[in-house]
Each structure stands twice: as C-alpha cells, then as structure tokens.
C-alpha cells in the first residue's frame, strides 16, 4: 500500500474553479485551476474536436519564503508569474495530489 502524504494547508478560493494551495513546506505556492483542453474524437470516419473539462496544477515562479515577514507582490495572480506543471487531471483532487507529489520530489 502506498503512503499518502497528508496536506498541511487548505485551499484558498480565488474564484470558482481557481484555488491557491501552499506546499506542505511552505516554499512553493500552487494554483489549482479548472480549465478545458481540446481532444480529437473519431466519428464515422471523421475526426472532430471537443472540449474536455480538466484540472491543472500551476507553480508560482516568484519567491515564497515561509517564516519571513514578506508579502507576495500585488500582481502575483498574473498568469505570467505561473508555470504550468500538470494538466489533464480528471478531478481537482487529482491535480492537488500531483502538486503534492511534485513538491515532495523537489525537497
């Protein structure tokens, strides 16, 4: 049986489908976002495209320093400040698990 890592922090809702989540060590800030991807669908010998709802994990590229009295910049929610790390997650919980897995691997 695999050991599941417990989360130390809770999600903070920015807006519906968009959440912030600090890593357990507080050094990485994750953004868990509902989105859509496009996938091909074969029907009757023709290929069409359809939109599929997915969840993504984005890592903040700025400095997040735990235990330091330092505020995030006012524009930290701008997408230019975030790196896409995981997509095509079926559920929000899957995206959170992927973010926690990547955080644990980085330490």
N, C-alpha and C positions, 0 to 999 in steps of 0.2 A: 504494500500500500504506500502510495507516495505521500510525503509530508506536505500539507498545505500551509502556506505562510499566512498568518493572521495579519489583517490590516490594523495599523495603529491609528490611522486618521480616517475621517469620514469625508464623503464627497461634499463639495460646496457647489450649489447650483448657480450657474451664471444666468442661464435661461433654459427653457425646455430643450432637452437634448444636448446640453453643453455644460460640463461639470469640471471642476478643479479637484485634484487629489494629490496631496504631498506623498512622496515615498515614505516608507517606514523610518528611514534615517533622516528625513527632512532635507536632504540635499538635492532632490530632484522634484520638480513640480510637473505633474501630468495633467493633460487636458483630455478628458474622455468625451468624445463628440459623436453624435448620431449624424450620419451622412447618407449619401446614395452613391452607388457605383453602377456602372453600366456593364451588362454582360450579354453575350450573344445567345440567342435562342433559335434552335433549328425547328422549323415547322413546314412540313410538306415540301421539303427540298429547298426552302428559302430560309435565309438567316435574317432574323430581325434582332433589334436590340431592346432590352428592357432595363428599367431602373430597379435596383435591388437595395433595400434598406440595410445598412451596415453600421457598425460601431468602430471607431478609430481611437488609437492612443497617440497623443502628441506630446513630445517632451519640450519643456521650456528651455531655450538656449541661453537665457540670461543666468546670472548668479543668484542662487538661492542658498543663503547661509543660515543654517539653524543656530539658535542661541546667540545671534548677533542682532542688535537693535538696528535693523536695516529694512526699509520698506521697498517693495517692488516699485519700479517706475510706473507712472500713470498709464503709459501706453503698453504695458506688458501683455494685454489681451490681443494686440495686433497680431495677425497671423504671420507676419514676417519674423516674429520672435519665437516661433514654434517649429519643431522638426517632426514630420510625420514618422512614426516608428512602427505602427501596426494598423492594418486595415482589414477589411473583410471579416471582422469579428461578428458573429451572429447575434450576440447579446451584449448589453453593457457590462455584465459580469465577466464575459469572456475578455473584453477589452481591458477591464481592471486587472484580471489575472495576468494578462500579457504584460501590462505595465509593471506589475509587481515582480514578475519573472525577470524582466529586463533590469529592473532596479537591483534585484538580488544578485544578478550576474555581474553588474558593474561594481559591486563592492568587494 
